[in-house]
């Protein structure tokens, strides 16, 4: 799994950080998402998928096979 974030789309809602703090953080100055782990370990995959699903601006992209095609 590879994860990408589009900082320009992020609105700073913070749901990703609440769901997967091992993978996501937020900048102190504006709350925009910071990707800590672009290739999270398998135990984190379910929460990363959930974070992407609940992101209000679809700023998180998950590529399940790591090929870069995105899902």
C-alpha positions in Angstrom: 0.0 0.0 0.0 1.1 3.5 -0.9 -0.6 6.6 0.5 -0.5 10.1 -1.1 -2.0 13.3 0.2 -3.0 16.4 -1.7 -2.2 19.3 0.6 -4.0 21.7 -1.7 -7.3 19.8 -1.2 -7.0 19.3 2.6 -9.3 21.4 4.7 -7.8 20.5 8.1 -10.7 18.4 9.4 -8.3 16.1 11.1 -10.3 12.9 10.8 -7.2 11.1 9.3 -5.1 12.0 12.3 -7.8 10.7 14.7 -8.1 7.5 12.8 -4.4 6.8 11.9 -2.0 8.9 14.0 0.8 6.6 13.0 0.4 7.6 9.4 -1.0 11.2 9.5 -0.3 14.4 11.4 -1.3 18.0 11.0 0.8 21.1 10.6 0.5 23.3 13.7 0.2 26.6 11.8 -2.8 25.7 9.6 -4.0 22.1 10.3 -3.1 20.8 6.9 -2.3 17.1 6.7 1.2 15.8 6.9 1.9 12.3 5.7 4.2 10.6 8.1 4.4 7.1 6.5 3.8 6.9 2.7 4.0 3.1 2.9 2.3 2.1 6.2 2.7 -1.4 7.7 -0.2 -3.9 7.0 -1.6 -3.5 10.5 -2.4 0.2 9.7 -4.0 -0.5 6.3 -7.7 -0.7 7.6 -7.5 2.6 9.4 -5.7 4.3 6.4 -8.5 3.1 4.1 -11.1 4.5 6.6 -9.2 7.8 6.8 -9.3 8.1 3.0 -13.0 7.2 3.0 -14.0 9.8 5.6 -11.8 12.7 4.3 -14.3 15.4 3.4 -12.2 16.7 0.5 -10.8 13.4 -0.8 -7.3 14.6 -0.2 -6.0 11.1 0.6 -5.3 8.6 -2.1 -4.6 4.9 -1.3 -2.9 2.8 -3.9 -3.5 -0.8 -2.7 -0.9 -2.5 -4.9 1.8 0.2 -4.8 1.8 0.6 -8.6 0.9 4.3 -8.5 -2.4 3.9 -10.2 -4.5 4.8 -7.1 -7.8 3.4 -5.9 
